[in-house]
Structures are given as structure tokens and as C-alpha cells.
Amino acid sequence: MTDPSSLPLRRNVGGVIFNTSGQVFVARRTDMPGAGGGADEGVWQCPQGGIDDGEQPEVAVLREVREETGMTSLVVLGEYPDWLSYDLPAHLIGKALGGRFRGQTQKWFALRFAGDESEIRLDLQAHREFDAWKWVELTELPLLNTGFKKPVYEKLAAGFARFV
């Protein structure tokens, strides 16, 4: 087995999307245990995804959000000052992220959604990443089941409080 520490981190972006009431968009993952259960079961997260070669992070986050949620009525409000990194849990090393990475290093952006909720579509990709979505208060973000990404969401809730 490959030593996880020898694997690189995947460059990634994430979007904390605020509605006009200051609430944050979260979506439930389809591939995590507990998904498909009750309304609040499963693992929730904000949209995120990889950065293509030569792509700027601010462009990547708008592309990823559009691909995963259908949202296009977005304005970039700001960004988290640092790249936030996490390692995958041991049981996912060699399986998640194509088996080529030990985790991800992410550039997070605060975005404002000014469109109509009818714009939100989770079924635009052949392999759906999410099966449900909801708006929550920013302070609730780190209290949701975000799995092993909880430390990232704790930092984002504190760092993006100014956008509520």
C-alpha cells in the first residue's frame, strides 16, 4: 500500500453561498453513509471541486458551483485569506479523489446568490453529488454533520461572519 504521506494534496475551491437573508446554502452528499435518510441525516457540505490546469481559483469556484447546483446568479463577496487543507480519513486513502491524493487544499470564497431558487438544480450532472439542499444560518454550519471536514467549516463560519 502507498504511504499516504507520499501522496499530494489536490487543489480545490469551495463556495460558501449566502442568500439575500444571510443564510448559507448546504447540500447533502449522495455518496456518504446516512445519505438518503431523513431530512437532516447524511453528510452536508457547501459546493466544492477541483481546479482545472491553468484555471484561476475565482473562475473555478463559479464553474464548480454552476456544475453542482445550477446557480449562476452569483457575486463573489470575498475569499478566505488562507488555503485550508485536510487529509482524508485512512479508510478513504487510495479510494476517494481517484486514489491519487491524501486530501485537499482548498481556496474558499464567500458568494452571494441573488437569483430565484428555481435556478437551483442538483440534477445537472450524470453522477449527482447531492440529493437535497437547504439554507442554514452560518453559525449552524459547523454544527451540521460535515464529516471529517468539520475543522474547515469551523474556520469558514468564523472567517465569513462579516458577510451575514
Protein Blocks (a to p, Z undefined) as FASTA:
>chain_A
ZZfklpccddddddddddfkopacddddfkbghihiafkgcjdddddddddehiafklmm
mmmmmmmnopabbcdfbdcfbdcdddddfklgokagnlpagbdcddddddddfbdfklpc
cklbfbafbfbdcdddfklmmmpcehjmlmmmmmmmmmmmmmZZ
